[in-house]
Amino acid sequence: MKSDSKNFYSLVPNYAALRELEEKYYHKPTEEEIRHFLDFWQEVYDIWKQNNSPFELRYVEEKVKVRKSLIEKFGIRH
């Protein structure tokens, strides 16, 4: 390979170009944008929490079945 093609594939010039583009197009989010983002994810979490309660009976039943099968499989006795 010629030295020109080696320079084309080296990381340093490509990283410099990436850094230049990042400085040109990247902007830090404003406090208002951050607040909107956090409010949105809080709403999503609240909806998820209502629909996926960890105390639902079906989850408790599944945990009991899995624990019972593990106890039987490994021969664990209290």
C-alpha positions in Angstrom: 0.0 0.0 0.0 1.1 3.5 -0.6 1.6 5.9 2.3 -1.4 8.0 1.1 -3.8 5.1 1.3 -2.4 4.2 4.8 -3.1 7.7 5.9 -6.7 7.5 4.6 -7.4 4.4 6.8 -5.6 5.6 9.9 -7.7 6.5 12.9 -6.2 9.9 13.7 -7.5 11.8 10.6 -10.9 10.1 10.8 -11.2 10.8 14.5 -10.3 14.5 13.8 -13.0 14.7 11.2 -15.6 13.1 13.5 -14.6 15.5 16.3 -15.0 18.4 13.9 -18.5 17.3 12.9 -19.5 16.7 16.5 -18.5 20.2 17.5 -20.4 21.6 14.5 -23.7 19.7 15.0 -23.9 18.7 18.7 -25.7 20.9 21.1 -26.2 20.4 24.8 -29.9 19.9 25.7 -31.5 22.9 27.5 -33.0 22.5 30.9 -36.4 22.6 29.4 -35.6 19.8 27.0 -34.2 17.7 29.9 -37.4 18.4 31.9 -39.6 17.3 29.0 -37.5 14.2 28.5 -37.7 13.2 32.2 -41.4 14.0 32.4 -42.1 11.8 29.4 -40.1 8.8 30.9 -41.8 9.3 34.3 -45.2 9.0 32.5 -44.1 5.9 30.7 -42.8 4.4 33.9 -46.0 5.2 35.8 -48.1 3.5 33.0 -45.8 0.5 33.0 -45.9 0.2 36.8 -49.7 0.1 36.8 -49.8 -2.6 34.2 -46.9 -4.7 35.6 -47.3 -4.7 39.3 -44.7 -7.0 41.0 -47.4 -8.0 43.5 -49.8 -9.6 41.0 -50.9 -13.0 42.0 -49.7 -14.6 38.8 -46.1 -13.4 39.4 -46.2 -14.8 43.0 -47.5 -18.1 41.7 -44.7 -18.3 39.1 -42.1 -17.5 41.7 -43.4 -20.2 44.1 -43.4 -22.8 41.3 -39.9 -22.0 40.2 -38.6 -22.0 43.8 -40.3 -25.3 44.5 -38.8 -26.9 41.3 -35.3 -25.6 42.3 -35.7 -27.0 45.8 -36.7 -30.4 44.4 -34.0 -30.4 41.8 -31.1 -29.5 44.1 -32.5 -31.4 47.1 -32.4 -28.3 49.4 -34.3 -28.8 52.7 -34.7 -26.2 55.4 
